[in-house]
Amino acid sequence: METRRQATGRQLAAVGQVQEFAQQTAAAVTLMQQQPNALPSPREPPRQNEELHPPHGN
């Protein structure tokens, strides 16, 4: 049977993993917002002239 200190440490470790995952997710979302073509889209093939001719939607 684990002690209260061990249980608290295990819970804190789990919370830390969740926070780290959330930070990585937020960083990925920020990257996608700043650079829409940083990550390949599964729906469409990458375009060649994206840097020269940015879309007008922005």
N, CA, C and O atoms as a GROMACS GRO file, in nm:
protein
  232
    1MET      N    1   0.086  -0.120   0.000
    1MET     CA    2   0.000   0.000   0.000
    1MET      C    3   0.089   0.124   0.000
    1MET      O    4   0.181   0.135   0.081
    2GLU      N    5   0.062   0.216  -0.089
    2GLU     CA    6   0.147   0.333  -0.100
    2GLU      C    7   0.110   0.437   0.005
    2GLU      O    8  -0.005   0.447   0.047
    3THR      N    9   0.208   0.512   0.046
    3THR     CA   10   0.184   0.615   0.146
    3THR      C   11   0.120   0.736   0.081
    3THR      O   12   0.111   0.747  -0.041
    4ARG      N   13   0.074   0.827   0.166
    4ARG     CA   14   0.013   0.949   0.114
    4ARG      C   15   0.115   1.029   0.032
    4ARG      O   16   0.080   1.088  -0.070
    5ARG      N   17   0.241   1.030   0.077
    5ARG     CA   18   0.344   1.103   0.004
    5ARG      C   19   0.367   1.042  -0.134
    5ARG      O   20   0.384   1.115  -0.232
    6GLN      N   21   0.367   0.909  -0.142
    6GLN     CA   22   0.386   0.844  -0.271
    6GLN      C   23   0.268   0.872  -0.364
    6GLN      O   24   0.287   0.897  -0.483
    7ALA      N   25   0.147   0.870  -0.308
    7ALA     CA   26   0.029   0.896  -0.390
    7ALA      C   27   0.032   1.040  -0.442
    7ALA      O   28  -0.001   1.065  -0.558
    8THR      N   29   0.071   1.133  -0.355
    8THR     CA   30   0.077   1.273  -0.397
    8THR      C   31   0.182   1.292  -0.507
    8THR      O   32   0.158   1.363  -0.604
    9GLY      N   33   0.297   1.228  -0.491
    9GLY     CA   34   0.400   1.239  -0.593
    9GLY      C   35   0.354   1.182  -0.726
    9GLY      O   36   0.383   1.238  -0.831
   10ARG      N   37   0.283   1.070  -0.721
   10ARG     CA   38   0.233   1.009  -0.843
   10ARG      C   39   0.131   1.100  -0.910
   10ARG      O   40   0.130   1.114  -1.033
   11GLN      N   41   0.044   1.161  -0.830
   11GLN     CA   42  -0.056   1.251  -0.887
   11GLN      C   43   0.010   1.375  -0.947
   11GLN      O   44  -0.030   1.421  -1.054
   12LEU      N   45   0.110   1.428  -0.878
   12LEU     CA   46   0.179   1.546  -0.931
   12LEU      C   47   0.250   1.512  -1.062
   12LEU      O   48   0.254   1.594  -1.154
   13ALA      N   49   0.306   1.392  -1.071
   13ALA     CA   50   0.373   1.353  -1.195
   13ALA      C   51   0.272   1.344  -1.309
   13ALA      O   52   0.301   1.386  -1.421
   14ALA      N   53   0.154   1.290  -1.280
   14ALA     CA   54   0.051   1.280  -1.383
   14ALA      C   55   0.005   1.419  -1.427
   14ALA      O   56  -0.014   1.444  -1.546
   15VAL      N   57  -0.013   1.509  -1.331
   15VAL     CA   58  -0.054   1.645  -1.364
   15VAL      C   59   0.053   1.713  -1.449
   15VAL      O   60   0.022   1.784  -1.544
   16GLY      N   61   0.178   1.690  -1.415
   16GLY     CA   62   0.287   1.749  -1.493
   16GLY      C   63   0.286   1.700  -1.636
   16GLY      O   64   0.311   1.777  -1.729
   17GLN      N   65   0.256   1.571  -1.656
   17GLN     CA   66   0.250   1.518  -1.792
   17GLN      C   67   0.136   1.583  -1.869
   17GLN      O   68   0.150   1.615  -1.987
   18VAL      N   69   0.022   1.601  -1.802
   18VAL     CA   70  -0.092   1.663  -1.869
   18VAL      C   71  -0.060   1.808  -1.906
   18VAL      O   72  -0.092   1.853  -2.015
   19GLN      N   73   0.004   1.880  -1.814
   19GLN     CA   74   0.039   2.020  -1.842
   19GLN      C   75   0.139   2.028  -1.957
   19GLN      O   76   0.129   2.117  -2.042
   20GLU      N   77   0.235   1.936  -1.960
   20GLU     CA   78   0.333   1.937  -2.068
   20GLU      C   79   0.265   1.910  -2.202
   20GLU      O   80   0.296   1.973  -2.303
   21PHE      N   81   0.171   1.814  -2.202
   21PHE     CA   82   0.098   1.785  -2.325
   21PHE      C   83   0.016   1.906  -2.369
   21PHE      O   84   0.009   1.937  -2.488
   22ALA      N   85  -0.045   1.975  -2.273
   22ALA     CA   86  -0.125   2.093  -2.307
   22ALA      C   87  -0.037   2.202  -2.366
   22ALA      O   88  -0.078   2.271  -2.460
   23GLN      N   89   0.083   2.219  -2.311
   23GLN     CA   90   0.173   2.321  -2.364
   23GLN      C   91   0.216   2.286  -2.506
   23GLN      O   92   0.225   2.374  -2.592
   24GLN      N   93   0.244   2.158  -2.530
   24GLN     CA   94   0.284   2.117  -2.665
   24GLN      C   95   0.170   2.139  -2.763
   24GLN      O   96   0.192   2.182  -2.877
   25THR      N   97   0.047   2.108  -2.718
   25THR     CA   98  -0.068   2.127  -2.805
   25THR      C   99  -0.088   2.275  -2.836
   25THR      O  100  -0.112   2.312  -2.951
   26ALA      N  101  -0.076   2.360  -2.733
   26ALA     CA  102  -0.092   2.504  -2.754
   26ALA      C  103   0.016   2.556  -2.848
   26ALA      O  104  -0.011   2.642  -2.932
   27ALA      N  105   0.138   2.507  -2.833
   27ALA     CA  106   0.246   2.551  -2.920
   27ALA      C  107   0.219   2.509  -3.065
   27ALA      O  108   0.247   2.585  -3.158
   28ALA      N  109   0.166   2.389  -3.083
   28ALA     CA  110   0.135   2.344  -3.219
   28ALA      C  111   0.023   2.427  -3.280
   28ALA      O  112   0.029   2.461  -3.398
   29VAL      N  113  -0.077   2.459  -3.200
   29VAL     CA  114  -0.188   2.541  -3.251
   29VAL      C  115  -0.137   2.680  -3.287
   29VAL      O  116  -0.174   2.734  -3.391
   30THR      N  117  -0.052   2.738  -3.202
   30THR     CA  118   0.004   2.870  -3.230
   30THR      C  119   0.086   2.866  -3.358
   30THR      O  120   0.078   2.958  -3.440
   31LEU      N  121   0.164   2.760  -3.375
   31LEU     CA  122   0.246   2.747  -3.496
   31LEU      C  123   0.158   2.739  -3.619
   31LEU      O  124   0.188   2.800  -3.722
   32MET      N  125   0.049   2.663  -3.610
   32MET     CA  126  -0.040   2.649  -3.726
   32MET      C  127  -0.109   2.781  -3.758
   32MET      O  128  -0.135   2.812  -3.874
   33GLN      N  129  -0.139   2.859  -3.653
   33GLN     CA  130  -0.204   2.988  -3.677
   33GLN      C  131  -0.107   3.087  -3.740
   33GLN      O  132  -0.145   3.164  -3.828
   34GLN      N  133   0.018   3.085  -3.695
   34GLN     CA  134   0.116   3.180  -3.748
   34GLN      C  135   0.163   3.138  -3.887
   34GLN      O  136   0.181   3.222  -3.975
   35GLN      N  137   0.183   3.008  -3.906
   35GLN     CA  138   0.232   2.956  -4.034
   35GLN      C  139   0.138   2.845  -4.080
   35GLN      O  140   0.158   2.729  -4.044
   36PRO      N  141   0.036   2.879  -4.158
   36PRO     CA  142  -0.064   2.779  -4.197
   36PRO      C  143  -0.005   2.661  -4.273
   36PRO      O  144  -0.065   2.554  -4.275
   37ASN      N  145   0.110   2.678  -4.335
   37ASN     CA  146   0.167   2.570  -4.415
   37ASN      C  147   0.284   2.501  -4.345
   37ASN      O  148   0.359   2.426  -4.408
   38ALA      N  149   0.299   2.526  -4.214
   38ALA     CA  150   0.409   2.464  -4.142
   38ALA      C  151   0.388   2.313  -4.132
   38ALA      O  152   0.483   2.236  -4.142
   39LEU      N  153   0.263   2.272  -4.111
   39LEU     CA  154   0.232   2.130  -4.103
   39LEU      C  155   0.154   2.090  -4.227
   39LEU      O  156   0.064   2.162  -4.270
   40PRO      N  157   0.186   1.975  -4.285
   40PRO     CA  158   0.116   1.934  -4.407
   40PRO      C  159  -0.030   1.903  -4.378
   40PRO      O  160  -0.062   1.841  -4.276
   41SER      N  161  -0.117   1.945  -4.465
   41SER     CA  162  -0.259   1.918  -4.449
   41SER      C  163  -0.292   1.783  -4.511
   41SER      O  164  -0.245   1.753  -4.621
   42PRO      N  165  -0.370   1.702  -4.443
   42PRO     CA  166  -0.402   1.570  -4.501
   42PRO      C  167  -0.498   1.578  -4.618
   42PRO      O  168  -0.511   1.482  -4.694
   43ARG      N  169  -0.566   1.692  -4.635
   43ARG     CA  170  -0.670   1.702  -4.738
   43ARG      C  171  -0.614   1.743  -4.874
   43ARG      O  172  -0.668   1.704  -4.977
   44GLU      N  173  -0.507   1.822  -4.874
   44GLU     CA  174  -0.460   1.874  -5.002
   44GLU      C  175  -0.308   1.859  -5.011
   44GLU      O  176  -0.239   1.866  -4.909
   45PRO      N  177  -0.256   1.838  -5.131
   45PRO     CA  178  -0.111   1.826  -5.148
   45PRO      C  179  -0.045   1.962  -5.128
   45PRO      O  180  -0.108   2.066  -5.151
   46PRO      N  181   0.080   1.964  -5.085
   46PRO     CA  182   0.149   2.092  -5.067
   46PRO      C  183   0.165   2.166  -5.199
   46PRO      O  184   0.192   2.105  -5.303
   47ARG      N  185   0.149   2.296  -5.193
   47ARG     CA  186   0.162   2.377  -5.314
   47ARG      C  187   0.303   2.433  -5.324
   47ARG      O  188   0.370   2.452  -5.222
   48GLN      N  189   0.348   2.459  -5.446
   48GLN     CA  190   0.486   2.503  -5.466
   48GLN      C  191   0.501   2.653  -5.443
   48GLN      O  192   0.601   2.696  -5.385
   49ASN      N  193   0.404   2.733  -5.486
   49ASN     CA  194   0.419   2.878  -5.488
   49ASN      C  195   0.353   2.946  -5.368
   49ASN      O  196   0.312   3.062  -5.376
   50GLU      N  197   0.342   2.873  -5.256
   50GLU     CA  198   0.269   2.930  -5.142
   50GLU      C  199   0.344   3.050  -5.084
   50GLU      O  200   0.281   3.147  -5.041
   51GLU      N  201   0.478   3.045  -5.082
   51GLU     CA  202   0.553   3.157  -5.024
   51GLU      C  203   0.543   3.281  -5.113
   51GLU      O  204   0.539   3.393  -5.062
   52LEU      N  205   0.539   3.261  -5.244
   52LEU     CA  206   0.536   3.376  -5.334
   52LEU      C  207   0.396   3.436  -5.342
   52LEU      O  208   0.381   3.558  -5.354
   53HIS      N  209   0.295   3.352  -5.334
   53HIS     CA  210   0.158   3.400  -5.348
   53HIS      C  211   0.074   3.352  -5.229
   53HIS      O  212   0.008   3.249  -5.238
   54PRO      N  213   0.078   3.426  -5.119
   54PRO     CA  214  -0.002   3.384  -5.004
   54PRO      C  215  -0.151   3.395  -5.035
   54PRO      O  216  -0.191   3.478  -5.116
   55PRO      N  217  -0.232   3.312  -4.971
   55PRO     CA  218  -0.378   3.318  -4.996
   55PRO      C  219  -0.436   3.450  -4.947
   55PRO      O  220  -0.381   3.512  -4.856
   56HIS      N  221  -0.546   3.491  -5.006
   56HIS     CA  222  -0.606   3.619  -4.971
   56HIS      C  223  -0.693   3.610  -4.847
   56HIS      O  224  -0.745   3.712  -4.801
   57GLY      N  225  -0.711   3.491  -4.793
   57GLY     CA  226  -0.801   3.474  -4.680
   57GLY      C  227  -0.748   3.536  -4.552
   57GLY      O  228  -0.825   3.565  -4.460
   58ASN      N  229  -0.617   3.557  -4.544
   58ASN     CA  230  -0.563   3.608  -4.417
   58ASN      C  231  -0.586   3.757  -4.406
   58ASN      O  232  -0.548   3.818  -4.307
   0.00000   0.00000   0.00000
